[in-house]
Amino acid sequence: MRKPFIAANWKMHMISGETEAFITAFLPLVRDVKDVDILIAPPFTSLAAASRLLQSSPIIIGAQNVHYEEKGAFTGEISPAMLTDSGCSCVIIGHSERRQYFSETDEIVNKKIRTARKNSLEVILCVGESLEEREAGKTFHVLEQQLAGSLKDIPLSGMTIAYEPIWAIGTGKTASNEQANEAHAFIRGWLRKNREGADHIRIQYGGSVKPDNIAGMMAQPDVDGALVGGASLKPDSFAAIVTGASAK
Ligand code: PEP
């Protein structure tokens, strides 16, 4: 059985004081939830605050990006060692905003995953199609290309996949439960054909997940959790998503 995995991607929100206030309010709300893995990915500048407050909690601290080199003259970048030193044990790689605004290709994503895994960081790899691609009937083709390119020569241990249709991110337009499960089943099928351990890997859905749609998503056989942007910025709404994923 795959344990549900709910992750918060705070993007470029939440300075350290806001992070502290969030965690202080959030922890009591999820204290009794033992059957869901929870991750919070704050911005880099709030990692220290998150790490201090979550020291004795099972909540995982994640980062939103990492560079593919271990160290060197890469002004403004962040290395895997810097992330582990800041308390991170996981990193989100290949988010569509990084692909779209920072020109990250599958090749770059693949290099980042290699370096992250070499440094014992777990990885959430994001894949997903645009509206144009979906309407042109190319969803599975896009997913296949992204999986083959991003996961080239990479085994599945330490990996989570997040299926995030770009048209559903931050738009309030969630994929239907059936659309999400169809894409997840395709991803798992591709992984089964090409890698060991596909039945154990968790596939999160991401795209306008909210307290009122998490239960329907989690009821789908191939949906194992969620990557949540907007609705993870308030303790009560993120806690409601976590509890909604409990006892799948
Ligand atoms: C995301 O950025 O990964 C995301 C899913 O955002 P939102 O929940 O706001 O759509």
Residues whose N, C-alpha, C, O or C-beta is under 5 A from the ligand:
A	BS01	PEP	N9 A168 I169 G170 T171 G206 G207 S208 V209 L227 V228 G229 G230 A231
